[in-house]
Amino acid sequence: MSEAPVQQFAIQRIYLKDASLETPLGVASFSGKWAPNIQLDVNTPAEKVVEDAHEVVWSLTATARQEDKVALLVEVQQAGVFVCKGISEDQLRHTLATICPEILFPYAREAIDAFVIKASFPRLMLAPMNFEALYRQALLQRQQQEAQPTH
């Protein structure tokens, strides 16, 4: 009788992989009332870097538009290397898509906020994200796409 492999999950490293801030309107951004339309684009790719270690990158692009002109553009890639041993393939996909981004989110939110404040704009406080719901939605979309007949 063989024993089930011991499951292990550990954070090996958390780091800021890439970041940028642009203020295309320059000083004109500060004239008038600040009431931007903010668009957020989030992505969380994961890839195996070595045996049992995966890099997950929580990537966010925040675009603030004033009257259809980009006033502020912030891009942050907060990354982490996570050790995942003895975890089934399904559990691994779930862990990399939900647990790892949840760990990275506060670091990314702080980095984004720091950039925005240093650029002399009001805070851009990101609301918490439900990575579990996003994962389930992506699974459902994938299942629906696979179920559709191809021509």
PAMIDO-372160 format. One line per field, with one value per atom (N, C-alpha, C, O, CB): residue number from 1; y, x, z. Coordinates in Angstrom, 2 decimals, padded with zeros to 5 digits. Glycine has a CB too. Example, Ala and Ser with C-alpha at 12.3 -4.5 7.8 and 13.67 -1.06 7.14 Angstrom:
% PAMIDO-372160
seq: c(1;1;1;1;1;2;2;2;2;2)
y: c(-005.69;-004.50;-003.30;-003.32;-004.47;-002.25;-001.06;000.03;001.14;-000.60)
x: c(013.19;012.30;013.20;014.24;011.31;012.85;013.67;012.90;013.41;014.08)
z: c(007.80;007.80;007.80;008.46;009.05;007.08;007.14;007.87;008.04;005.72)
% end
This chain:
% PAMIDO-372160
seq: c(1;1;1;1;1;2;2;2;2;2;3;3;3;3;3;4;4;4;4;4;5;5;5;5;5;6;6;6;6;6;7;7;7;7;7;8;8;8;8;8;9;9;9;9;9;10;10;10;10;10;11;11;11;11;11;12;12;12;12;12;13;13;13;13;13;14;14;14;14;14;15;15;15;15;15;16;16;16;16;16;17;17;17;17;17;18;18;18;18;18;19;19;19;19;19;20;20;20;20;20;21;21;21;21;21;22;22;22;22;22;23;23;23;23;23;24;24;24;24;24;25;25;25;25;25;26;26;26;26;26;27;27;27;27;27;28;28;28;28;28;29;29;29;29;29;30;30;30;30;30;31;31;31;31;31;32;32;32;32;32;33;33;33;33;33;34;34;34;34;34;35;35;35;35;35;36;36;36;36;36;37;37;37;37;37;38;38;38;38;38;39;39;39;39;39;40;40;40;40;40;41;41;41;41;41;42;42;42;42;42;43;43;43;43;43;44;44;44;44;44;45;45;45;45;45;46;46;46;46;46;47;47;47;47;47;48;48;48;48;48;49;49;49;49;49;50;50;50;50;50;51;51;51;51;51;52;52;52;52;52;53;53;53;53;53;54;54;54;54;54;55;55;55;55;55;56;56;56;56;56;57;57;57;57;57;58;58;58;58;58;59;59;59;59;59;60;60;60;60;60;61;61;61;61;61;62;62;62;62;62;63;63;63;63;63;64;64;64;64;64;65;65;65;65;65;66;66;66;66;66;67;67;67;67;67;68;68;68;68;68;69;69;69;69;69;70;70;70;70;70;71;71;71;71;71;72;72;72;72;72;73;73;73;73;73;74;74;74;74;74;75;75;75;75;75;76;76;76;76;76;77;77;77;77;77;78;78;78;78;78;79;79;79;79;79;80;80;80;80;80;81;81;81;81;81;82;82;82;82;82;83;83;83;83;83;84;84;84;84;84;85;85;85;85;85;86;86;86;86;86;87;87;87;87;87;88;88;88;88;88;89;89;89;89;89;90;90;90;90;90;91;91;91;91;91;92;92;92;92;92;93;93;93;93;93;94;94;94;94;94;95;95;95;95;95;96;96;96;96;96;97;97;97;97;97;98;98;98;98;98;99;99;99;99;99;100;100;100;100;100;101;101;101;101;101;102;102;102;102;102;103;103;103;103;103;104;104;104;104;104;105;105;105;105;105;106;106;106;106;106;107;107;107;107;107;108;108;108;108;108;109;109;109;109;109;110;110;110;110;110;111;111;111;111;111;112;112;112;112;112;113;113;113;113;113;114;114;114;114;114;115;115;115;115;115;116;116;116;116;116;117;117;117;117;117;118;118;118;118;118;119;119;119;119;119;120;120;120;120;120;121;121;121;121;121;122;122;122;122;122;123;123;123;123;123;124;124;124;124;124;125;125;125;125;125;126;126;126;126;126;127;127;127;127;127;128;128;128;128;128;129;129;129;129;129;130;130;130;130;130;131;131;131;131;131;132;132;132;132;132;133;133;133;133;133;134;134;134;134;134;135;135;135;135;135;136;136;136;136;136;137;137;137;137;137;138;138;138;138;138;139;139;139;139;139;140;140;140;140;140;141;141;141;141;141;142;142;142;142;142;143;143;143;143;143;144;144;144;144;144;145;145;145;145;145;146;146;146;146;146;147;147;147;147;147;148;148;148;148;148;149;149;149;149;149;150;150;150;150;150;151;151;151;151;151)
y: c(-001.18;000.00;001.24;001.43;000.00;002.07;003.27;004.45;004.58;003.58;005.29;006.49;007.58;007.68;006.99;008.40;009.54;010.53;010.70;010.23;011.19;012.17;013.30;013.71;012.74;013.78;014.88;016.16;016.51;015.05;016.83;018.09;019.21;019.31;018.41;020.06;021.19;022.41;022.34;020.86;023.52;024.81;025.82;025.93;025.25;026.55;027.53;028.70;028.54;026.88;029.86;031.04;031.05;031.08;032.37;031.02;031.07;032.51;032.87;030.27;033.35;034.75;035.54;035.04;034.87;036.80;037.75;038.96;039.48;038.13;039.42;040.53;041.33;040.82;040.03;042.58;043.45;043.17;043.49;044.98;042.57;042.16;043.32;043.45;041.02;044.15;045.27;046.29;045.94;044.80;047.56;048.62;049.85;050.15;048.95;050.56;051.82;052.73;052.29;051.57;054.01;055.03;056.07;056.53;055.68;056.43;057.47;058.48;058.13;056.85;059.74;060.83;061.61;062.67;061.78;061.07;061.65;063.11;063.84;060.84;063.54;064.92;065.88;067.09;065.01;065.31;066.16;067.01;066.55;067.04;068.27;069.19;069.46;069.83;070.50;069.29;069.50;068.54;068.79;069.34;067.42;066.46;067.07;066.60;065.23;068.12;068.67;069.88;070.43;069.06;070.28;071.40;070.81;069.81;072.30;071.41;070.91;069.85;069.47;070.35;069.39;068.39;067.01;066.65;068.36;066.24;064.90;063.93;063.59;064.53;063.49;062.54;061.58;061.59;063.27;060.75;059.91;058.69;058.25;059.46;058.19;056.89;055.93;056.07;056.85;054.97;054.09;052.69;052.09;054.02;052.20;050.85;050.01;050.43;050.88;048.83;047.91;046.65;046.05;047.55;046.26;045.00;044.16;044.56;045.25;042.97;042.09;040.77;040.24;041.84;040.25;038.97;038.28;038.94;039.13;036.96;036.24;034.98;033.87;035.86;035.15;033.97;033.26;033.88;034.37;031.96;031.16;030.25;029.77;030.32;030.02;029.08;028.38;028.93;029.80;027.15;026.36;026.90;027.09;024.84;027.16;027.67;026.58;026.52;028.85;025.74;024.54;023.51;023.80;024.85;022.31;021.25;021.73;022.18;020.00;021.62;021.97;023.47;023.84;021.21;024.32;025.77;026.48;026.23;026.32;027.37;028.10;029.60;030.04;027.63;030.36;031.81;032.21;031.82;032.53;032.99;033.56;035.07;035.65;033.14;035.69;037.13;037.74;037.42;037.49;038.62;039.34;040.65;041.54;039.57;040.74;041.88;042.76;042.27;041.40;044.05;044.99;046.21;046.76;045.39;046.62;047.90;048.72;048.32;047.71;049.87;050.79;052.03;052.69;051.17;052.33;053.49;054.45;054.08;053.07;055.69;056.73;057.73;058.36;057.43;057.87;058.81;059.97;059.79;058.10;061.16;062.38;062.87;063.19;063.49;062.92;063.38;062.64;063.28;064.90;061.34;060.46;060.61;060.08;060.71;061.31;061.43;060.69;060.83;062.93;059.91;059.18;060.18;060.85;058.10;060.26;061.16;060.40;060.97;061.84;059.12;058.32;056.87;056.32;058.44;056.27;054.87;054.22;054.61;054.69;053.23;052.53;051.05;050.44;052.76;050.49;049.06;048.46;048.95;048.79;047.38;046.69;045.20;044.64;047.05;044.56;043.10;042.65;042.71;042.58;042.22;041.71;040.20;039.53;042.11;039.66;038.25;037.51;038.10;038.07;036.21;035.36;034.01;033.56;035.21;033.37;032.01;031.16;031.41;031.84;030.16;029.32;027.86;027.37;029.51;027.19;025.76;024.99;025.21;025.39;024.10;023.27;021.83;021.44;023.74;021.01;019.60;018.71;019.04;019.30;017.57;016.56;016.98;016.47;016.22;017.92;018.45;017.95;018.01;020.03;017.47;016.99;018.13;019.30;016.37;017.79;018.79;019.77;020.97;018.10;019.26;020.13;021.06;022.25;019.28;020.52;021.35;022.38;023.51;020.47;022.01;022.93;024.11;025.26;022.20;023.81;024.89;025.82;027.04;024.30;025.24;026.03;026.89;028.08;025.10;026.31;027.03;028.21;029.32;026.08;027.95;028.99;030.11;031.24;028.39;029.79;030.79;031.51;032.56;030.13;030.99;031.61;031.99;033.16;030.67;031.02;031.27;032.19;033.13;029.95;031.89;032.71;034.16;035.07;032.10;034.43;035.83;036.53;037.73;035.90;035.79;036.38;036.83;037.85;035.39;036.06;036.42;037.65;038.52;035.23;037.72;038.82;040.12;041.20;038.42;040.02;041.20;042.36;043.48;040.79;042.14;043.30;043.99;045.21;042.85;043.22;043.81;044.69;045.80;042.70;044.17;044.93;046.17;047.24;044.06;046.04;047.19;048.29;049.47;046.77;047.93;048.92;049.58;050.80;048.27;048.80;049.36;050.35;051.43;048.23;049.99;050.86;052.15;053.24;050.15;052.02;053.19;054.12;055.34;052.76;053.55;054.36;055.13;056.31;053.46;054.49;055.18;056.33;057.44;054.20;056.07;057.09;058.29;059.44;056.48;058.04;059.13;059.93;061.16;058.56;059.25;059.96;060.80;061.78;058.96;060.43;061.22;062.36;063.09;060.32;062.52;063.61;063.46;064.46;064.92;062.22;061.94;061.39;060.90;060.95;061.46;060.83;059.31;058.72;061.15;058.71;057.26;056.49;056.89;056.81;055.39;054.47;053.17;052.19;054.24;053.18;052.01;050.94;051.11;052.40;049.83;048.71;047.92;047.60;047.81;047.61;046.78;045.35;044.94;046.84;044.61;043.20;042.47;042.80;042.50;041.47;040.69;039.27;038.72;040.68;038.68;037.31;036.40;036.13;037.14;035.93;035.11;033.75;033.16;034.93;033.26;032.00;032.13;031.25;031.58;033.22;033.45;033.63;033.12;034.69;034.36;034.55;033.22;032.98;035.53;032.36;031.05;030.19;029.56;030.33;030.18;029.39;029.91;029.13;029.41;031.22;031.83;031.41;031.08;033.38;031.44;031.04;029.55;029.18;031.32;028.71;027.29;027.08;026.29;026.52;027.78;027.67;028.11;027.44;028.51;029.22;029.69;028.67;028.41;031.04;028.08;027.08;025.86;025.31;026.67;025.43;024.27;024.57;023.71;023.87;025.77;026.15;026.20;025.80;027.49;026.70;026.77;025.38;025.12;027.56;024.47;023.11;022.36;021.47;022.36;022.72;022.06;022.52;021.83;022.30;023.68;024.20;023.44;023.21;025.71;023.04;022.33;023.27;024.45;021.71;022.74;023.54;023.26;022.14;023.23;024.23;024.09;023.75;023.59;025.36)
x: c(000.85;000.00;000.89;001.69;-000.96;000.75;001.59;000.87;-000.35;001.94;001.67;001.12;000.93;001.69;002.04;-000.09;-000.32;000.83;001.34;-001.71;001.23;002.31;001.91;000.75;002.70;002.88;002.63;002.42;003.24;003.81;001.33;001.07;001.83;001.88;-000.45;002.43;003.19;002.93;002.94;004.71;002.70;002.55;003.37;003.23;001.03;004.23;005.08;005.37;005.47;006.39;005.51;005.93;007.45;008.08;005.35;008.02;009.49;009.97;010.99;009.98;009.22;009.62;008.45;007.65;010.83;008.34;007.37;008.16;008.99;006.25;007.91;008.70;007.91;006.97;010.00;008.31;007.73;008.50;009.68;007.82;007.81;008.46;008.58;009.60;007.68;007.54;007.56;006.54;005.52;007.25;006.82;005.89;006.17;007.31;006.01;005.09;005.26;004.09;003.00;005.40;004.34;003.31;003.49;004.60;003.40;002.38;002.42;001.33;000.23;002.23;001.65;000.67;000.71;001.32;000.98;000.05;000.13;-000.31;000.18;-000.69;-001.24;-001.70;-000.82;-001.00;-003.12;000.13;001.01;000.23;-000.72;001.84;000.65;000.05;-001.43;-002.18;000.82;-001.85;-003.26;-004.17;-005.37;-003.45;-003.62;-004.41;-004.95;-005.96;-003.56;-004.28;-004.64;-005.57;-005.97;-003.40;-005.91;-006.85;-008.25;-008.47;-006.53;-009.16;-010.53;-010.75;-009.83;-010.90;-011.97;-012.36;-011.85;-011.93;-013.90;-011.32;-010.83;-012.00;-012.39;-009.66;-012.54;-013.65;-013.43;-014.19;-015.04;-012.39;-012.02;-012.93;-013.60;-010.59;-012.93;-013.50;-012.32;-011.36;-014.24;-012.37;-011.23;-011.53;-012.56;-010.86;-010.63;-010.73;-009.60;-008.45;-010.67;-009.95;-008.96;-008.89;-009.92;-009.30;-007.69;-007.47;-006.54;-005.41;-006.86;-007.02;-006.27;-005.99;-006.83;-007.03;-004.79;-004.40;-003.51;-002.74;-003.68;-003.61;-002.77;-002.16;-002.54;-003.58;-001.22;-000.59;000.32;000.86;000.21;000.47;001.36;002.18;001.69;000.56;003.42;004.25;005.21;005.65;005.02;005.52;006.46;007.85;008.25;006.36;008.62;009.99;011.02;012.04;010.24;010.77;011.58;010.63;009.46;012.80;011.12;010.28;009.58;010.24;011.13;008.28;007.43;007.40;006.85;007.89;007.97;007.94;007.33;007.70;009.37;006.40;005.69;005.75;005.64;004.22;005.91;005.83;004.41;003.90;006.91;003.79;002.47;002.67;003.30;001.39;002.12;002.25;000.85;000.00;002.98;000.62;-000.65;-000.41;000.28;-001.11;-000.98;-000.73;-001.97;-003.08;-000.32;-001.79;-002.90;-002.50;-001.41;-003.34;-003.40;-003.27;-004.48;-005.62;-003.16;-004.24;-005.32;-005.20;-004.16;-005.26;-006.27;-006.30;-007.36;-008.53;-006.56;-006.96;-007.90;-008.06;-007.10;-007.40;-009.31;-009.60;-010.42;-011.38;-010.36;-010.02;-010.78;-011.28;-010.48;-009.91;-012.57;-013.15;-012.54;-012.12;-012.95;-012.48;-011.97;-010.48;-010.01;-012.73;-009.74;-008.29;-007.63;-008.05;-007.83;-006.60;-005.89;-005.11;-004.20;-004.95;-005.47;-004.78;-003.75;-002.74;-005.79;-004.00;-003.12;-003.17;-004.24;-003.52;-002.00;-001.89;-000.88;000.29;-001.48;-001.33;-000.46;-000.46;-001.51;-000.94;000.73;000.86;001.77;002.87;001.41;001.29;002.07;002.00;000.93;001.57;003.16;003.23;003.86;005.08;004.04;003.02;003.47;003.59;002.62;002.49;004.75;004.98;005.38;005.80;006.06;005.22;005.64;006.05;005.56;004.53;006.97;007.35;006.80;007.09;008.91;006.01;005.32;005.70;005.71;003.79;006.02;006.34;005.06;004.38;007.45;004.74;003.53;003.94;004.24;002.42;003.94;004.34;003.19;002.41;005.60;003.09;002.11;000.67;-000.25;002.28;000.48;-000.85;-001.28;-000.50;-000.87;-002.51;-003.01;-003.04;-002.99;-004.42;-003.12;-003.12;-004.29;-004.11;-003.18;-005.48;-006.65;-006.46;-006.76;-007.92;-005.95;-005.69;-004.62;-004.70;-005.27;-003.62;-002.54;-003.08;-002.78;-001.44;-003.89;-004.49;-005.31;-005.23;-005.38;-006.09;-006.93;-006.06;-006.34;-007.83;-005.02;-004.11;-003.44;-003.39;-003.04;-002.92;-002.22;-003.15;-002.71;-001.51;-004.42;-005.38;-006.14;-006.74;-006.37;-006.11;-006.90;-006.04;-005.98;-008.01;-005.40;-004.66;-003.45;-003.23;-004.19;-002.68;-001.48;-001.84;-001.23;-000.69;-002.81;-003.19;-003.73;-003.51;-004.23;-004.43;-004.91;-003.75;-003.84;-005.79;-002.67;-001.48;-000.80;-000.33;-000.49;-000.75;-000.06;-000.86;-000.27;000.23;-002.19;-003.05;-002.69;-002.57;-004.47;-002.51;-002.19;-000.88;-000.77;-002.12;000.10;001.37;001.18;001.70;002.42;000.42;000.16;-000.66;-000.39;-000.57;-001.66;-002.51;-001.67;-001.86;-003.65;-000.75;000.12;001.03;001.23;000.97;001.58;002.48;001.73;002.24;003.10;000.53;-000.29;-000.62;-000.48;-001.59;-001.04;-001.39;-000.18;-000.31;-001.92;000.99;002.20;002.54;002.88;003.39;002.45;002.72;001.75;002.16;002.64;000.49;-000.55;-000.35;-000.47;-001.95;-000.06;000.14;001.40;001.39;000.27;002.47;003.71;003.50;004.22;004.83;002.53;002.22;001.26;000.84;001.61;000.92;000.08;-001.40;-002.12;000.59;-001.85;-003.26;-003.89;-003.18;-003.43;-005.22;-005.89;-005.66;-005.43;-007.42;-005.74;-005.54;-006.44;-007.56;-005.83;-005.91;-006.67;-006.79;-006.09;-005.97;-007.68;-007.84;-008.63;-009.81;-008.55;-007.96;-008.61;-009.45;-008.98;-007.57;-010.66;-011.52;-010.99;-010.39;-013.01;-011.22;-010.80;-011.42;-012.52;-011.19;-010.70;-011.17;-011.48;-010.80;-010.11;-012.51;-012.89;-012.26;-012.88;-014.45;-011.06;-010.34;-011.01;-010.92;-008.90;-011.67;-012.41;-013.53;-013.71;-012.98;-014.29;-015.39;-014.83;-015.41;-016.23;-013.73;-013.11;-012.65;-012.79;-011.93;-012.09;-011.63;-012.81;-012.74;-010.87;-013.87;-015.06;-015.68;-016.14;-016.10;-015.70;-016.24;-015.39;-015.93;-016.28;-014.08;-013.18;-013.37;-013.36;-011.71;-013.54;-013.79;-015.09;-015.13;-013.84;-016.12;-017.42;-017.33;-017.88;-018.47;-016.64;-016.46;-015.70;-016.06;-015.72;-014.66;-013.87;-014.73;-014.66;-012.64;-015.54;-016.42;-017.44;-017.74;-017.15;-017.98;-018.95;-018.32;-018.95;-019.58;-017.09;-016.39;-016.08;-016.20;-015.10;-015.70;-015.38;-016.63;-016.56;-014.72;-017.78;-019.04;-019.61;-020.45;-020.05;-019.17;-019.68;-019.06;-017.86;-019.39;-019.92;-019.37;-018.52;-018.85;-020.51;-017.46;-016.61;-017.00;-017.42;-015.09;-016.88;-017.29;-016.10;-016.23;-017.94)
z: c(000.00;000.00;000.00;000.91;001.23;-001.01;-001.10;-000.46;-000.51;-002.57;000.12;000.75;-000.29;-001.25;001.90;-000.08;-000.97;-000.79;000.32;-000.67;-001.86;-001.72;-000.77;-000.72;-003.09;-000.03;000.89;000.08;-000.78;001.90;000.36;-000.34;000.35;001.58;-000.38;-000.49;000.04;-000.82;-002.05;000.08;-000.15;-000.83;-000.05;001.17;-000.93;-000.74;-000.07;-001.01;-002.22;000.42;-000.41;-001.16;-001.17;-000.11;-000.53;-002.35;-002.45;-002.55;-001.96;-003.67;-003.30;-003.47;-004.00;-004.80;-004.42;-003.55;-004.10;-004.54;-003.79;-003.05;-005.77;-006.28;-007.30;-007.92;-006.89;-007.47;-008.49;-009.78;-009.90;-008.07;-010.76;-012.00;-012.99;-013.67;-012.64;-013.07;-014.00;-013.52;-012.93;-015.47;-013.78;-013.40;-014.25;-014.59;-011.89;-014.57;-015.29;-015.00;-014.65;-016.81;-015.16;-014.97;-016.06;-016.34;-013.54;-016.68;-017.71;-017.40;-016.97;-019.14;-017.63;-017.52;-018.83;-018.91;-016.28;-019.86;-021.20;-021.30;-022.15;-022.12;-020.44;-020.50;-019.71;-019.76;-020.01;-018.96;-018.16;-017.19;-016.57;-019.05;-017.05;-016.09;-016.39;-015.49;-016.07;-017.63;-017.99;-017.23;-017.10;-019.50;-016.75;-015.97;-014.68;-014.14;-015.64;-014.19;-012.89;-012.97;-011.95;-012.15;-014.18;-014.30;-014.39;-015.07;-015.56;-013.71;-013.70;-012.65;-011.92;-015.06;-012.58;-011.59;-012.01;-013.18;-011.40;-011.06;-011.31;-011.16;-010.04;-010.35;-012.27;-012.28;-013.45;-014.42;-012.40;-013.34;-014.49;-014.65;-013.72;-014.35;-015.87;-016.17;-016.09;-016.85;-017.59;-015.18;-014.96;-015.50;-015.18;-013.46;-016.32;-016.89;-016.30;-016.28;-018.46;-015.84;-015.29;-016.14;-016.46;-013.82;-016.51;-017.23;-016.38;-016.07;-018.67;-016.00;-015.11;-015.82;-016.55;-013.78;-015.58;-016.14;-015.11;-014.41;-017.52;-015.01;-014.04;-014.67;-014.31;-012.80;-015.60;-016.18;-015.17;-014.25;-017.42;-015.38;-014.53;-015.43;-016.45;-013.48;-015.03;-015.78;-014.84;-013.83;-016.92;-015.21;-014.43;-014.68;-015.83;-014.79;-013.61;-013.78;-013.52;-014.21;-012.85;-012.55;-012.28;-011.69;-011.42;-011.30;-011.48;-010.92;-009.64;-008.70;-010.63;-009.61;-008.47;-008.13;-007.09;-007.27;-008.95;-008.69;-009.89;-011.04;-008.38;-009.60;-010.65;-010.38;-009.23;-010.75;-011.45;-011.34;-011.73;-012.78;-012.26;-010.87;-011.15;-011.20;-010.32;-010.06;-012.23;-012.40;-012.36;-013.19;-013.75;-011.39;-011.29;-012.02;-011.53;-009.76;-013.20;-014.08;-014.16;-014.41;-015.48;-013.95;-014.00;-014.81;-014.65;-012.59;-015.68;-016.37;-015.98;-016.23;-017.94;-015.38;-015.01;-015.89;-015.92;-013.48;-016.60;-017.48;-016.99;-016.90;-018.96;-016.68;-016.24;-017.37;-017.81;-014.92;-017.82;-018.91;-018.37;-017.61;-020.06;-018.79;-018.53;-019.88;-020.76;-017.80;-020.05;-021.32;-022.51;-023.48;-021.48;-022.45;-023.50;-023.80;-024.80;-024.74;-022.95;-023.11;-021.95;-020.80;-023.16;-022.26;-021.21;-020.37;-020.86;-021.81;-019.09;-018.17;-017.35;-016.93;-017.25;-017.12;-016.27;-016.74;-016.99;-014.78;-016.85;-017.22;-016.28;-016.25;-018.73;-015.53;-014.58;-014.94;-015.12;-013.10;-015.05;-015.31;-014.25;-014.00;-016.75;-013.63;-012.60;-012.85;-013.10;-011.18;-012.76;-012.79;-011.48;-011.31;-014.04;-010.57;-009.28;-009.42;-009.79;-008.11;-009.13;-009.36;-008.09;-007.10;-010.41;-008.16;-007.07;-007.61;-008.64;-006.02;-006.90;-007.21;-006.07;-004.89;-007.39;-006.44;-005.47;-005.68;-006.80;-005.58;-004.59;-004.63;-004.38;-003.37;-003.59;-005.29;-005.19;-005.43;-006.56;-006.21;-004.36;-004.48;-004.06;-003.17;-003.62;-004.73;-004.36;-004.61;-003.98;-002.92;-005.52;-005.80;-007.19;-008.14;-005.74;-007.28;-008.57;-009.58;-009.21;-008.42;-010.84;-011.92;-011.78;-011.96;-013.30;-011.45;-011.25;-010.07;-010.15;-011.04;-008.97;-007.79;-008.07;-007.59;-006.59;-008.85;-009.19;-010.00;-009.70;-009.97;-011.02;-011.82;-010.93;-011.06;-012.95;-010.04;-009.13;-008.21;-008.02;-008.28;-007.66;-006.74;-007.45;-006.93;-006.17;-008.66;-009.40;-009.86;-010.04;-010.60;-010.06;-010.55;-009.44;-009.69;-011.47;-008.23;-007.15;-005.94;-005.56;-006.71;-005.34;-004.10;-004.34;-003.59;-003.49;-005.39;-005.66;-005.98;-005.42;-006.83;-006.87;-007.11;-005.85;-005.67;-008.21;-004.99;-003.74;-002.86;-002.18;-002.98;-002.86;-002.09;-002.70;-001.97;-002.04;-004.03;-004.72;-004.72;-004.79;-006.14;-004.65;-004.79;-003.85;-004.33;-004.55;-002.55;-001.67;-002.04;-001.91;-000.23;-002.49;-002.91;-004.15;-004.23;-003.19;-005.10;-006.32;-006.03;-006.58;-007.35;-005.18;-004.83;-004.19;-004.50;-003.88;-003.33;-002.68;-003.69;-003.64;-001.57;-004.62;-005.65;-006.53;-006.84;-006.51;-006.94;-007.79;-007.05;-007.60;-008.22;-005.81;-005.02;-004.85;-004.95;-003.64;-004.60;-004.41;-005.68;-005.61;-004.01;-006.84;-008.10;-008.33;-008.69;-009.27;-008.12;-008.36;-007.44;-007.88;-008.16;-006.19;-005.22;-005.58;-005.51;-003.77;-005.97;-006.37;-007.61;-007.82;-006.61;-008.42;-009.63;-009.29;-010.19;-010.72;-008.01;-007.52;-007.89;-008.01;-008.05;-008.06;-008.31;-007.04;-006.16;-009.49;-006.93;-005.78;-005.81;-006.87;-005.79;-004.65;-004.52;-005.50;-005.79;-003.08;-005.97;-006.81;-006.03;-006.31;-008.23;-005.04;-004.18;-004.91;-005.21;-002.86;-005.18;-005.85;-004.85;-003.76;-006.53;-005.23;-004.40;-004.43;-005.41;-004.88;-003.36;-003.37;-004.56;-005.01;-002.05;-005.04;-006.19;-005.72;-004.86;-007.34;-006.30;-005.99;-007.05;-008.08;-005.93;-006.79;-007.76;-007.95;-009.02;-007.32;-006.91;-007.02;-008.05;-008.90;-005.64;-007.98;-008.93;-010.35;-011.31;-008.52;-010.48;-011.81;-012.40;-013.59;-011.71;-011.55;-011.99;-012.46;-013.51;-010.85;-011.68;-012.05;-013.34;-014.17;-010.90;-013.50;-014.73;-015.94;-016.99;-014.60;-015.80;-016.89;-017.22;-018.40;-016.51;-016.20;-016.44;-017.21;-018.15;-015.11;-016.81;-017.46;-018.93;-019.81;-016.73;-019.19;-020.56;-021.40;-022.55;-020.57;-020.83;-021.54;-021.86;-022.96;-020.70;-020.89;-021.12;-022.21;-023.04;-019.82;-022.21;-023.23;-024.61;-025.59;-022.89;-024.71;-025.98;-026.51;-027.71;-025.83;-025.60;-026.00;-026.46;-027.32;-024.85;-025.89;-026.23;-027.56;-028.15;-025.14;-028.04;-029.30;-030.46;-030.49;-029.43;-031.44;-032.61;-033.46;-033.62;-033.46;-034.01;-034.90;-036.34;-036.67;-034.66;-037.17;-038.59;-039.42;-040.63;-039.12)
% end
